[in-house]
Amino acid sequence: MSRRFAGLQGLALAAGVAAITVACATNPATGKKEFNLMSEAQEVALGKESDPQIRQEMGVVNDPELQRYVDGIGRRLASATERPQLPWSFAIVDAPAVNAFAVPGGFVYVTRGILGHLNSEAELAGVLGHEIAHVTARHSAAQYSKQTAGSLGLLLGQIFVPELRPFGQAAEAGLGLLFLKFGRDDELQADELGAGYATAQGWDPRGVASMLETLGRLDEGSDRKGVPNWMSTHPMPADRVARLDARVAALRAQAGGRELAVNRAAYLDRIDGLMFGDNPREGVLRGNAFLHPDLGFRMTFPEGWQVQNTPQQVVAQPQGGGGYVFLQLVQQPQGASLRDVAAADLGQTGLQYLEGGETRVNGLPAFIATFRGQLQDQGEVVLRAAWIAHAQKVFRVAGLASAANAQAIARAVDGTVRSFEPLSRGEAERIRPNVITLQTAQAGDTWERLASGPGRGLVPARTLAVINGYTLQEPPRAGERIKIVVEQR
């Protein structure tokens, strides 16, 4: 959860696109006629309008050298495509999720989370080439056209739980546009085109396959952190890597004796020191405790619950579902009481106030109340919420559940609210991000041992194996440089 909570309202361009006459257009990468509502000029206009808002909302990694490195590879790949004239742009966004995405017009983004899961420059070229292919083959523009023509609004790829729509519609809509899901044929085509782009510029196309294998080891829905992971927005049928093998073999044969680059060592050197996981500026999770050094507080969600930290809110859910507890910043008009803030906050939801009152939580002013009503076709729901004033801001801690689950969620909310307390300056200053560092694997090393050494234990052994391109059962090869995760000093 960050201080940015304005959303991406400017990305909601559906009304303008819907007015365009339905037409068929030629796919530049295949030469086929396909349904598409957008001209190239409209694609570029959408990308140019979206780009500054994406960068503002998601943030960009503050590493100019790494940004130039990724941008240089991307531009080199794009120069070999069917659409080199587009205003290509490549950026690393500051999200721990494992993802990459593109918007129409040539604007491509990779998360720092996906960079930590790649193991060579050839793999990075594979990711960028794949996303470039979605643009050159007009997959992104076609998907946008289809969802607009189908009156689906901006719900494809939605990352917020439906029950929370009243509390985050603008940001939900904007980010939903970015994470368009593609069908199997589009994915296979992007794989093959991306491998061709990489080979044309001198990278080994086997990097595309090894990248897919590594990302395929991620559980769908894991590591989201407010952004869907790459495998959920780019579904991987079981035969995708096998289908790609034939294309890779053909590309390597066409290269003849030309040496194709992998550049593993050079890539690892580039990401040595890269932040891994939550950025403390957005708050960090330590187990089920959420700490935010910039905003100066800590709170603890119920034990065993799944917790996701997004730029707009922190959401926790029990195993098996049944409800949500979420934390957000809310606006407090000058002079308004916390009761007034609560009334204004819920004014558009239609929920009815049942009971509540002003109190204090660990010395902080608070208003805690229960509400009931019908919400977003979810049937009858109960909301238990607290508005807590701290450091000249107001935080809402709320739980939403069906009437049947209301009692359990209310207990969870009350326990979470009681845990909300200020962080001292010293405690805040001691919170450091986790970063990737490199070391050489020794004979007998296992991922369990590497994950639990002195100063370790920050990520599970399975995560350590995956980010190095292994399964948990495969030990690292002795003498190989591998990535480990440590707390930044």
Secondary structure, 3 states (H helix, E strand, C coil): CCCCCCCCHHHCCHHHHHCCCCCEEECCCCCCEEECCCCHHHHHHHHHHHHHHHHHHHCECCCHHHHHHHHHHHHHHHCCCCCCCCCCEEEEECCCCCCEEEECCCEEEEEHHHHCCCCCHHHHHHHHHHHHHHHHCCHHHHHHHHHHHCCCCCCCCCCCCHHHHHHCHHHHHHHHHHCCCCCHHHHHHHHHHHHHHHHHCCECCHHHHHHHHHHHCCCCCCCCCCCCCHHHHCCCCCCHHHHHHHHHHHHHHHCCCCCCECCHHHHHHHHCCCEECCCHHHCEEECCEEEECCCCEEEECCCCCEEEECCCCEEEECCCCCCEEEEEEECCCCCCCHHHHHHHHCCCCCCEEEEEEEEEECCEEEEEEEEEEECCCCCEEEEEEEEEEECCEEEEEEEEEEHHHHHHHHHHHHHHHHHCEECCHHHHHCCCCEEEEEEECCCCCCHHHHHCCCCCCCCCHHHHHHHCCCCCCCCCCCCCEEEEEEECC
